[in-house]
Amino acid sequence: MRRYALRDDQWVRIEGLLPGRAGHVGMTARDNRLFVEAVLYRYRAGIPWRDLPDRFGSWKAVHTRFSRWAKGGVWERLLRHLAADADTEYAMLDSTVVRAHQHAAGAHKKGGTSRRSGAARVA
């Protein structure tokens, strides 16, 4: 399996939600899976559209289709469906990955006088 490819069980979860499926109004898309994999590849690899590998076809066609799906709300419906059935049993938020801004720790500013919060000003 390629690194960014969808597994068969992942594809089965979403294929019925995508436009262009058999029995759906309009044209039948023969390459929905390849297209979704192209979009995933682009975002996971952090590359511009123009750098999509040739195996996904024309980058321009992929981008145009992505834009049409975004305007039509396809991605939003898909993500809402997946989020409704999210497996968050092992989701954790740990302070080792959450960084606070340097001033949140009470660090003194360079060249300035610092006051403690709540300290009264002496005139």
Buried (B, 14 or more C-beta within 10 A) or exposed (E): EEEBBBEEEBBEBBEEEBBBEEEEEEEEBEBBBBBBBBBBBBEEEEEEBEEBBEEBBEBEEBBEBBEEBEEEEBEEEBEEEEEEEEEEEEEEEEEEEEEEEEEEEEEEEEEEEEEEEEEEEEE
